[in-house]
Amino acid sequence: MEFQKICDREGVSKSAKVEMFMARYISVHSKGNPQLRLEPFIGEVKKVCFGCEGKFPNLVKVEFVSGLVAEVCPSCLADYKAKTTVKRVLRT
């Protein structure tokens, strides 16, 4: 059997190999998402705020009076709005 040959070559028993496959399948599908999530491989994706340069999972895209379009955190957005430098919020 081909599977036995591969397991022998890798120095792993068939049952251990099947357990690894099952553990991988469960970890990928346990949260109800049938697709593979990237966070376990690359960590949580965070964006850099244009204003404070802090890292956040979500930012607000705004257009400034100058015409610049950038993403800012909620705190910087409030500061820019107070200074009336934000022309409009493009998405939250």
C-alpha positions in Angstrom: 0.0 0.0 0.0 1.4 3.4 -1.0 0.3 5.1 2.2 2.3 2.6 4.3 5.4 3.2 2.1 5.2 6.9 2.6 4.7 6.5 6.4 7.7 4.2 6.6 9.8 6.6 4.6 8.9 9.4 6.9 9.3 7.3 10.1 5.7 7.8 11.2 3.1 5.2 11.9 -0.1 5.2 9.9 -2.3 6.0 12.9 -0.1 8.9 13.9 -0.3 10.3 10.3 -4.1 9.9 10.3 -4.3 11.7 13.7 -2.2 14.6 12.3 -4.5 14.9 9.3 -7.6 14.8 11.6 -6.1 17.4 13.9 -5.3 19.7 11.0 -8.8 19.3 9.6 -10.4 20.0 12.9 -8.3 23.1 13.6 -9.2 24.6 10.2 -12.9 23.8 10.2 -13.8 23.9 13.9 -15.0 27.5 13.9 -17.5 26.9 11.1 -15.4 28.4 8.3 -14.6 25.8 5.7 -11.8 27.9 4.3 -8.3 28.1 5.6 -7.7 31.1 7.7 -4.3 32.9 7.4 -4.0 34.2 10.9 -2.5 31.0 12.3 0.3 31.3 9.7 1.0 35.1 9.6 -0.5 36.3 12.8 -3.4 38.8 13.1 -3.3 41.3 10.3 -3.0 44.9 11.5 -3.0 48.1 9.5 -0.9 51.2 10.3 -2.7 54.4 11.1 -1.7 57.4 9.0 -1.9 59.8 12.0 -0.4 58.0 15.0 1.3 55.1 13.1 -0.2 52.7 15.6 -1.3 49.2 14.4 -5.0 48.4 14.4 -7.1 45.5 13.0 -9.5 48.1 11.4 -9.1 51.6 10.2 -11.4 54.3 8.8 -10.7 55.5 5.2 -11.0 59.3 4.9 -10.4 62.0 2.4 -8.6 65.1 3.7 -9.3 68.6 2.5 -5.9 68.5 0.8 -7.1 65.6 -1.4 -5.0 62.9 0.4 -6.9 59.7 1.0 -5.6 57.7 4.0 -6.7 55.2 6.7 -6.8 56.4 10.3 -7.8 55.0 13.7 -10.9 56.3 15.4 -8.9 58.5 17.8 -7.0 60.2 15.0 -10.2 60.6 13.0 -11.8 62.5 16.0 -8.7 64.7 16.2 -8.7 65.4 12.4 -12.4 66.2 12.5 -11.9 68.6 15.4 -9.2 70.4 13.3 -11.7 70.3 10.3 -9.0 68.7 8.0 -11.3 65.8 7.0 -13.3 66.4 3.9 -15.3 63.2 4.1 -15.3 59.7 5.6 -15.1 57.1 2.7 -15.7 54.0 4.7 -15.7 52.8 8.3 
